C-alpha cells in the first residue's frame, strides 16, 4: 500500500486553504495533510474547510498537540468530521512543541506518560466505547460519545525519538515522521514502530513529510546527501519518493517551502508525481492499515 499527499502547512495564510485543497484534489493527489501550530491555525477548523471544499480528498491532521487539547474534545471533533465526511479523515496527535505548551500553561512533565494515557483513550472513544480513566494527566468519568464515527477513524502519532517511536508503534494506528529524515533513517524507524506494533512490514502506516521544491532541472539541485529533502523536476521527486517507499513509508507527504507562492503549481506537479508512480486516489490508506 502506497499513497501520496501534499501538506498545507500553517505558515500559509488560511484564506488560501480552500483553493489549495481543490487543486490537490483536481491534480489527482490522494491526500491533503495539515497540522496545528501555535499560534497560527487550528487543525480541526482547517480540516473541516478542506473536507467541505472537496468531494473525495482524504485529509490527514498531522498533528494536533495533545497537551493543548482535552482528549474528549479531540474525540468529539474527529467524530463530527468523520460523521460528516466518512472515511476521509485521519486524526494525528503529538507531544507539541514544549516551549509553546509552556506559553499556554499546558506543558506536562512527562510527554510519554501523556501519550500512554491519551492515545488508548482517544481510540476507545472513537470506537464508541465508554471510558473511565484516572491517570496522571487524563481524567474521564464514564464518558462516551453520543455520535461516534460510523467509519473507523485511524489515529496516528508523531514520533522522532526511540521511546516515542516505540509508543507510537504500540498505541497508534500509524506513525508520522517529520521532514528532514533520509530513507536510511526512516527505514530504521519503520522497523522499530512495526516491531513495537508486532505487525508485518506493511501493517502499521508510516507517513513521512518530504520537503520538496520542484524545478525544471532533470538532476536534483542543492539536494543534500541522504535525500533529507528533494529539489528537482517531477522525475527526480518521483525517484526520491520511491526511495522512501522502499524504506518503509506507506505515505509520502510532499511539503512545499514556506516561501513557495505557487501552491497551485505545486499541487499540479505533485499530481504528475502520483501518476508517474501509479498512485490513484483509491490507493489511500485511510480507514485501514
C-alpha positions in Angstrom: 0.0 0.0 0.0 1.4 3.4 -1.0 -0.1 6.8 -1.1 1.0 10.4 -1.8 0.0 13.6 -0.1 0.6 17.3 -0.2 0.7 19.4 3.0 -0.8 22.8 3.6 1.2 24.0 6.5 0.1 26.7 8.9 2.8 29.1 7.6 0.5 29.7 4.6 -2.5 32.1 5.0 -5.7 30.2 5.9 -7.7 32.0 3.3 -5.6 30.1 0.7 -6.6 26.7 2.0 -9.8 26.2 0.1 -8.2 26.7 -3.4 -5.2 24.6 -2.5 -7.4 21.7 -1.3 -9.4 21.9 -4.5 -6.2 22.0 -6.6 -4.8 18.9 -4.8 -8.0 17.0 -5.5 -8.1 18.2 -9.1 -4.5 17.1 -9.6 -5.4 13.5 -8.5 -3.3 13.5 -5.4 -5.0 11.2 -2.9 -4.3 13.1 0.4 -4.0 16.6 1.8 -2.2 16.9 5.2 -2.5 19.7 7.7 -1.1 20.4 11.2 -1.8 22.7 14.1 1.0 25.1 15.1 0.8 27.6 18.0 -0.2 30.2 17.3 -1.2 30.0 13.6 -4.1 27.8 12.5 -6.4 25.3 14.0 -6.0 21.8 12.7 -9.7 20.9 13.2 -11.1 24.0 11.6 -8.7 23.7 8.7 -9.6 20.0 8.2 -13.3 21.0 8.1 -12.7 23.6 5.4 -10.6 21.2 3.3 -13.2 18.4 3.5 -16.1 20.7 2.7 -14.3 22.2 -0.3 -13.7 18.8 -1.9 -15.6 15.6 -2.6 -13.2 12.7 -2.4 -9.9 14.1 -1.0 -8.7 12.4 2.2 -7.4 14.8 4.9 -4.9 13.9 7.5 -4.3 16.1 10.6 -0.6 15.6 11.3 -0.7 16.7 14.1 -2.7 18.1 17.0 -0.7 18.8 20.2 -2.0 16.5 23.0 -1.2 18.8 25.9 -3.3 21.6 24.3 -6.4 19.5 23.9 -8.6 17.6 26.3 -8.9 14.1 24.9 -12.7 14.1 25.0 -12.8 17.3 22.9 -10.4 15.8 20.3 -12.6 12.7 20.1 -15.8 14.8 19.7 -14.3 16.9 16.9 -12.8 14.0 15.0 -16.1 12.1 15.3 -18.0 15.0 14.0 -15.8 15.3 11.0 -16.0 11.6 10.4 -19.8 11.5 10.5 -19.9 14.4 8.0 -17.2 13.0 5.8 -16.9 9.3 6.5 -13.7 7.6 5.5 -11.9 10.8 4.6 -10.2 11.9 7.9 -7.2 10.7 9.9 -6.5 12.2 13.3 -2.9 12.7 14.3 -1.6 13.8 17.7 1.8 14.6 19.1 3.7 15.9 22.1 3.6 19.5 20.8 6.5 22.0 20.9 7.3 22.1 24.6 8.1 25.9 24.6 4.7 26.6 23.1 3.0 24.3 25.5 4.7 26.2 28.4 3.4 29.5 26.9 -0.2 28.4 27.3 0.3 26.6 30.6 -0.2 23.2 29.1 3.3 21.7 29.4 3.5 18.3 31.1 6.5 16.9 32.9 6.2 13.6 31.1 5.1 13.7 27.5 5.4 10.0 27.2 3.1 9.4 30.1 0.6 11.7 28.5 0.8 9.8 25.2 0.4 6.4 27.0 -2.8 7.7 28.6 -4.1 9.8 25.7 -3.8 7.5 22.7 -5.7 4.5 24.1 -8.4 6.8 25.4 -8.8 8.6 22.2 -9.1 5.4 20.2 -11.5 3.9 22.6 -13.8 7.0 22.5 -13.7 7.0 18.7 -14.6 3.3 18.7 -17.8 4.1 20.6 -16.6 2.8 24.0 -17.5 4.2 27.4 -14.3 5.3 29.2 -13.3 5.9 32.8 -9.7 6.7 33.5 -7.9 8.5 36.4 -4.4 8.8 35.1 -1.6 11.2 35.8 -2.9 13.6 33.0 -6.0 12.1 31.5 -9.2 12.0 33.6 -12.6 10.9 32.4 -15.6 9.7 34.4 -18.0 7.5 32.4 -17.6 9.3 29.1 -18.8 8.1 25.8 -19.6 9.9 22.5 -23.3 10.3 21.6 -22.3 10.4 18.0 -19.3 8.1 17.5 -17.9 7.6 13.9 -19.8 5.2 11.7 -16.5 4.5 9.8 -13.3 3.9 11.8 -11.0 7.0 12.2 -7.4 6.0 12.2 -5.3 7.7 14.9 -1.7 8.4 14.1 1.0 9.7 16.4 4.0 11.9 15.6 7.3 10.4 16.6 11.1 11.1 16.4 12.9 9.7 19.4 13.2 6.0 20.1 10.8 5.9 23.1 8.2 7.9 21.2 8.6 5.6 18.2 8.0 2.6 20.5 4.9 4.2 22.0 3.5 5.2 18.6 4.0 1.6 17.3 2.4 0.1 20.3 -0.5 2.5 20.7 -1.4 4.2 17.4 -2.7 3.1 14.0 0.2 4.9 12.3 3.3 7.0 12.8 4.0 10.4 11.4 7.7 11.3 10.7 8.6 15.0 10.2 10.6 16.3 7.3 14.4 16.2 7.4 14.7 12.4 7.5 16.6 10.3 5.0 15.3 7.0 3.7 18.1 5.2 5.7 16.9 6.8 8.9 13.3 6.2 8.0 14.0 2.5 7.4 15.3 2.1 11.0 12.3 3.9 12.4 9.8 1.9 10.3 11.3 -1.3 11.5 11.1 -0.1 15.1 7.5 1.0 15.1 6.3 -2.1 13.4 8.2 -4.3 15.9 6.5 -2.4 18.7 3.2 -2.9 17.0 4.0 -6.6 16.5 2.7 -6.5 12.9 4.0 -7.4 9.5 6.1 -4.9 7.4 3.2 -3.0 5.8 0.6 -3.2 8.6 1.4 -0.1 10.6 1.1 3.0 8.5 4.1 5.3 8.3 3.6 8.8 6.9 6.7 10.9 6.2 7.0 14.5 5.2 9.4 15.3 2.4 10.5 19.0 1.9 10.2 19.4 -1.9 11.0 22.2 -4.4 10.0 21.5 -8.0 12.5 22.9 -10.5 13.0 22.4 -14.3 16.2 20.6 -13.8 16.3 16.9 -14.6 19.1 16.5 -12.0 18.5 17.4 -8.3 19.7 20.9 -7.4 21.0 21.6 -4.0 19.9 18.2 -2.7 21.8 17.1 0.4 23.4 13.6 0.5 20.9 11.2 2.0 17.8 12.8 0.4 16.5 14.6 3.5 14.8 16.9 1.0 14.5 17.0 -2.8 15.0 19.8 -5.3 14.4 18.8 -8.9 11.9 18.1 -11.6 9.0 15.7 -11.4 11.1 12.6 -12.3 13.7 13.5 -9.6 10.9 13.9 -7.0 9.3 10.7 -8.0 12.6 8.8 -7.7 13.1 10.2 -4.2 9.5 9.3 -3.1 10.1 5.8 -4.4 13.2 5.6 -2.2 11.1 6.5 0.9 8.5 3.8 -0.1 11.3 1.3 -0.3 12.4 2.3 3.1 9.0 1.5 4.6 6.8 4.6 4.2 3.2 4.0 3.3 2.5 7.7 2.6 5.0 10.3 1.5 3.7 13.9 2.0 5.3 16.5 -0.2 5.9 19.7 1.7 6.5 22.9 -0.2 8.9 25.5 1.1 7.3 28.2 3.3 8.4 30.8 0.6 6.8 28.9 -2.3 3.9 31.1 -3.5 2.9 28.8 -6.4 0.9 26.3 -4.3 -1.4 25.5 -7.2 1.5 24.7 -9.4 3.0 22.6 -6.6 -0.3 20.6 -6.5 -0.3 20.0 -10.2 3.3 18.8 -10.3 2.6 16.6 -7.3 -0.3 15.1 -9.3 2.3 14.3 -12.0 4.4 12.5 -9.4 1.4 10.5 -8.4 0.7 9.4 -12.0 4.3 8.6 -12.6 4.3 6.3 -9.6 0.9 4.8 -10.4 -0.8 6.2 -7.3 -4.5 6.7 -7.6 -6.9 8.2 -5.2 -8.4 4.8 -4.3 -4.9 3.8 -3.1 -5.3 6.0 0.0 -4.7 4.0 3.2 -7.2 6.0 5.2 -9.6 3.7 7.2 -7.4 0.7 7.3 -3.7 -0.1 7.8 
